[in-house]
Amino acid sequence: MKRHLLFAALLLLVLASGGCGGPKVYRDEGFASESPYRHNYDTSPETACEGAEFALLNQGYTLDAKAPTALKARKNFQPEEEINVVIEFNVVCKADKAGSVVFANAVQTTYELKKSSGSSSLSIPSAGSISLPWGKTVEALVKIAGETISDESFYSRFFALVSAHLKAPLK
């Protein structure tokens, strides 16, 4: 009897600890004051966001949403025949004591083409069901990965292009 109770308690403990979920990624979230996701400009937030808009449009991004101090853009890539990658760029421009701060965040989402097939069947009330040799294949893009891009050089290149657009003379 004691052995059964001990086994049941041990089983409950294992089940309880296993139900805690996946990795706790928030534990590595540093909330550092220096960040690759921000850059200061000596312009108004509206002008800074306009520079960010030009930078993204210049690189082939399409605008999904735009406000005077925020925008969202995306670009599609197809690195392999059955793989599609989307980069979604979010930009927010805020006033600062020396001008503005531009916050940029890009999320890369990877999709894979998945195929599933099935056969057709025909049901006749008096004869029953008959399977036909014609099959159909259904294709769908399935999300297989997604993450915030954290590469500092990626954001450095973006902010450098924003700076170049802000300093460019009007033509």
C-alpha positions as CSV (number, residue, x, y, z in Angstrom):
1,M,0.0,0.0,0.0
2,K,2.8,2.4,0.9
3,R,4.6,1.6,-2.3
4,H,1.4,2.5,-4.3
5,L,1.1,5.8,-2.5
6,L,4.8,6.6,-3.0
7,F,4.5,5.7,-6.7
8,A,1.3,7.9,-7.1
9,A,3.0,10.8,-5.4
10,L,6.1,10.5,-7.6
11,L,3.9,10.3,-10.7
12,L,2.0,13.5,-9.7
13,L,5.3,15.3,-9.1
14,V,6.6,14.3,-12.5
15,L,3.4,15.3,-14.2
16,A,3.2,18.6,-12.4
17,S,6.8,19.6,-13.3
18,G,6.3,18.5,-16.9
19,G,3.3,20.7,-17.3
20,C,5.3,23.9,-16.8
21,G,5.6,24.5,-20.6
22,G,8.5,25.2,-22.8
23,P,11.7,27.2,-22.3
24,K,11.4,30.4,-20.2
25,V,12.9,32.8,-22.8
26,Y,11.8,35.9,-20.7
27,R,14.6,35.0,-18.2
28,D,17.2,36.2,-20.7
29,E,15.4,39.5,-21.4
30,G,17.9,42.1,-20.2
31,F,16.0,45.4,-20.6
32,A,19.4,47.1,-21.2
33,S,19.4,50.9,-21.6
34,E,21.5,50.5,-24.8
35,S,19.7,48.8,-27.6
36,P,20.2,48.0,-31.3
37,Y,16.5,48.8,-31.8
38,R,16.7,52.6,-31.3
39,H,18.5,55.5,-32.8
40,N,18.4,59.3,-32.1
41,Y,17.9,61.9,-34.7
42,D,17.9,65.7,-34.5
43,T,14.6,66.0,-36.3
44,S,11.0,65.9,-35.4
45,P,9.4,62.4,-34.9
46,E,7.3,63.0,-38.1
47,T,10.4,63.8,-40.2
48,A,12.3,60.9,-38.7
49,C,9.5,58.5,-39.5
50,E,9.4,59.9,-43.0
51,G,13.1,59.0,-43.3
52,A,12.4,55.5,-42.1
53,E,9.5,55.2,-44.6
54,F,11.8,56.2,-47.5
55,A,14.5,53.8,-46.3
56,L,12.1,50.8,-46.2
57,L,10.5,51.7,-49.5
58,N,14.0,52.1,-51.0
59,Q,14.7,48.4,-50.1
60,G,11.5,47.0,-51.6
61,Y,9.3,46.9,-48.5
62,T,5.6,47.5,-48.9
63,L,3.7,49.6,-46.4
64,D,1.0,47.9,-44.4
65,A,0.1,50.8,-42.1
66,K,1.3,54.3,-41.8
67,A,0.7,57.1,-39.3
68,P,2.7,60.4,-38.8
69,T,4.9,58.8,-36.1
70,A,4.6,55.0,-36.8
71,L,4.7,52.6,-39.7
72,K,4.6,48.9,-40.5
73,A,6.1,47.4,-43.6
74,R,6.8,44.0,-44.9
75,K,9.0,42.2,-47.5
76,N,8.8,38.7,-48.9
77,F,11.7,36.4,-49.7
78,Q,11.9,33.0,-51.2
79,P,15.3,31.5,-50.4
80,E,14.3,28.0,-51.5
81,E,11.6,26.6,-53.8
82,E,9.2,25.6,-51.0
83,I,10.2,28.2,-48.3
84,N,8.8,31.7,-47.9
85,V,10.3,34.2,-45.5
86,V,8.5,37.4,-44.5
87,I,10.2,40.3,-42.6
88,E,7.8,42.6,-40.9
89,F,9.2,45.9,-39.9
90,N,7.7,48.1,-37.2
91,V,8.9,51.6,-36.6
92,V,7.8,54.1,-33.9
93,C,9.1,57.6,-33.7
94,K,8.9,59.5,-30.4
95,A,9.9,63.0,-29.3
96,D,13.1,63.3,-27.3
97,K,14.8,66.4,-25.7
98,A,17.3,66.5,-28.6
99,G,14.9,65.7,-31.4
100,S,13.5,62.2,-31.8
101,V,14.1,58.6,-31.1
102,V,13.3,56.0,-33.8
103,F,12.5,52.5,-32.5
104,A,12.7,49.8,-35.0
105,N,11.8,46.1,-34.6
106,A,11.8,43.5,-37.4
107,V,10.3,40.0,-37.1
108,Q,11.3,37.3,-39.5
109,T,8.6,34.6,-40.1
110,T,9.4,31.4,-42.1
111,Y,6.7,29.5,-43.9
112,E,7.1,26.1,-45.6
113,L,4.9,24.7,-48.4
114,K,3.2,21.6,-47.1
115,K,1.4,19.2,-49.4
116,S,-1.3,16.8,-48.4
117,S,-3.1,14.4,-50.7
118,G,-6.4,12.5,-50.6
119,S,-8.5,10.4,-52.8
120,S,-12.0,11.1,-54.1
121,S,-14.9,9.0,-53.3
122,L,-18.5,8.8,-54.6
123,S,-21.4,7.7,-52.5
124,I,-24.4,6.2,-54.2
125,P,-27.3,5.5,-51.9
126,S,-28.2,2.1,-53.3
127,A,-24.7,0.9,-54.2
128,G,-22.6,2.3,-51.3
129,S,-19.4,4.2,-51.5
130,I,-17.0,3.9,-54.5
131,S,-13.4,5.2,-54.4
132,L,-12.2,6.9,-57.5
133,P,-8.6,6.8,-58.7
134,W,-8.4,10.6,-58.9
135,G,-6.5,12.1,-56.1
136,K,-6.2,15.7,-55.1
137,T,-3.3,17.5,-53.6
138,V,-3.8,20.5,-51.3
139,E,-0.9,22.9,-50.8
140,A,-0.7,25.4,-47.9
141,L,2.0,27.6,-46.4
142,V,2.6,26.6,-42.8
143,K,4.4,28.8,-40.3
144,I,7.5,26.9,-39.1
145,A,9.4,29.6,-37.3
146,G,9.2,33.2,-36.2
147,E,11.6,35.4,-34.2
148,T,12.6,39.0,-33.7
149,I,15.7,39.9,-35.6
150,S,18.3,40.9,-33.0
151,D,21.3,41.3,-35.3
152,E,22.9,44.7,-34.4
153,S,24.4,45.1,-37.9
154,F,20.9,44.7,-39.5
155,Y,19.6,47.6,-37.5
156,S,22.8,49.7,-38.0
157,R,22.3,49.4,-41.8
158,F,18.7,50.4,-41.5
159,F,19.4,53.5,-39.3
160,A,22.3,54.5,-41.6
161,L,20.0,54.5,-44.5
162,V,17.4,56.5,-42.5
163,S,20.2,59.0,-41.8
164,A,21.1,59.2,-45.4
165,H,17.5,60.0,-46.4
166,L,17.2,62.7,-43.7
167,K,20.4,64.4,-44.9
168,A,19.6,64.1,-48.6
169,P,18.7,67.4,-50.3
170,L,15.3,67.8,-51.9
171,K,15.3,67.3,-55.6
